[in-house]
Every structure is written in structure tokens, then in C-alpha cells.
Amino acid sequence: MNIIITGASRGIGYELVKLLSNNSSHKIFAVSRNKSKLDLLKNECETIQPATQVIPVACDLSSDDDIKSLITTIHQHT
């Protein structure tokens, strides 16, 4: 299943990515403006489940260019 989670760098979004990443059949697009926190999240998920498919995507959802880049990334991985 392909899953997009916004606000993934902290709080509920962060914890939701961790929870869903336990199932390696999920491809999770973790979206946030903070790339470094997304990279830490991916590393944490890979420590828990090495076969996890967490794809960190730095994106400001108020930016049309960032949204276009997000869509491109999703298409590349699906």
C-alpha cells in the first residue's frame, strides 16, 4: 500500500510513520519541510524494521514547486 503522511517530522505524523513502517509491504512517503528530521525518522524506522520502505520527502505544501516535486517523487517510486 502506498501511504502519504504529512507533518512527518514530529508528533502524530512521526509516530504514525514509525507504526506503519513495521509492515514492509507499505511504501510510506514521509512529508515535511524538515529534511534532516525526516532522514532521522527513516534511520529510526530502518533500525526497527530493516525492510521498511520509508521515503523522506522535503516539501512545503504551500509551495507549488514543492508540490510538483512531491508528485514527481511519488510517481518515481510507485
Contacts in CASP RR format, 6 or more apart in sequence:
PFRMAT RR
TARGET T0000
AUTHOR 0000-0000-0000
METHOD contacts of the structure
MODEL  1
MNIIITGASRGIGYELVKLLSNNSSHKIFAVSRNKSKLDLLKNECETIQP
ATQVIPVACDLSSDDDIKSLITTIHQHT
1 25 0 8 1.000
1 26 0 8 1.000
1 27 0 8 1.000
2 26 0 8 1.000
2 27 0 8 1.000
2 29 0 8 1.000
2 74 0 8 1.000
2 78 0 8 1.000
3 20 0 8 1.000
3 26 0 8 1.000
3 27 0 8 1.000
3 28 0 8 1.000
3 29 0 8 1.000
4 28 0 8 1.000
4 29 0 8 1.000
4 31 0 8 1.000
4 74 0 8 1.000
5 13 0 8 1.000
5 16 0 8 1.000
5 17 0 8 1.000
5 20 0 8 1.000
5 28 0 8 1.000
5 29 0 8 1.000
5 30 0 8 1.000
5 31 0 8 1.000
6 13 0 8 1.000
6 31 0 8 1.000
6 32 0 8 1.000
6 61 0 8 1.000
7 13 0 8 1.000
7 14 0 8 1.000
7 31 0 8 1.000
7 32 0 8 1.000
8 14 0 8 1.000
8 16 0 8 1.000
8 17 0 8 1.000
8 30 0 8 1.000
8 31 0 8 1.000
8 32 0 8 1.000
8 38 0 8 1.000
8 41 0 8 1.000
8 56 0 8 1.000
9 30 0 8 1.000
9 32 0 8 1.000
9 33 0 8 1.000
9 34 0 8 1.000
9 37 0 8 1.000
9 38 0 8 1.000
9 41 0 8 1.000
10 32 0 8 1.000
10 34 0 8 1.000
10 37 0 8 1.000
14 37 0 8 1.000
14 41 0 8 1.000
17 28 0 8 1.000
17 30 0 8 1.000
17 41 0 8 1.000
17 45 0 8 1.000
17 54 0 8 1.000
18 41 0 8 1.000
18 44 0 8 1.000
18 45 0 8 1.000
18 48 0 8 1.000
20 26 0 8 1.000
20 28 0 8 1.000
21 28 0 8 1.000
21 45 0 8 1.000
21 48 0 8 1.000
21 49 0 8 1.000
21 52 0 8 1.000
21 53 0 8 1.000
21 54 0 8 1.000
22 48 0 8 1.000
22 49 0 8 1.000
22 52 0 8 1.000
24 49 0 8 1.000
24 51 0 8 1.000
24 52 0 8 1.000
24 53 0 8 1.000
26 53 0 8 1.000
27 53 0 8 1.000
27 55 0 8 1.000
27 77 0 8 1.000
27 78 0 8 1.000
28 52 0 8 1.000
28 53 0 8 1.000
28 54 0 8 1.000
28 55 0 8 1.000
29 55 0 8 1.000
29 57 0 8 1.000
29 70 0 8 1.000
29 73 0 8 1.000
29 74 0 8 1.000
29 77 0 8 1.000
30 38 0 8 1.000
30 41 0 8 1.000
30 42 0 8 1.000
30 54 0 8 1.000
30 55 0 8 1.000
30 56 0 8 1.000
30 57 0 8 1.000
31 57 0 8 1.000
31 59 0 8 1.000
31 61 0 8 1.000
31 70 0 8 1.000
32 38 0 8 1.000
32 56 0 8 1.000
32 58 0 8 1.000
32 59 0 8 1.000
33 58 0 8 1.000
33 59 0 8 1.000
33 60 0 8 1.000
34 58 0 8 1.000
35 56 0 8 1.000
35 58 0 8 1.000
38 56 0 8 1.000
38 57 0 8 1.000
38 58 0 8 1.000
39 56 0 8 1.000
41 54 0 8 1.000
41 56 0 8 1.000
42 54 0 8 1.000
42 55 0 8 1.000
42 56 0 8 1.000
45 52 0 8 1.000
45 54 0 8 1.000
46 52 0 8 1.000
46 54 0 8 1.000
55 73 0 8 1.000
55 77 0 8 1.000
57 69 0 8 1.000
57 70 0 8 1.000
57 73 0 8 1.000
58 66 0 8 1.000
59 66 0 8 1.000
59 67 0 8 1.000
59 69 0 8 1.000
59 70 0 8 1.000
60 66 0 8 1.000
61 67 0 8 1.000
END
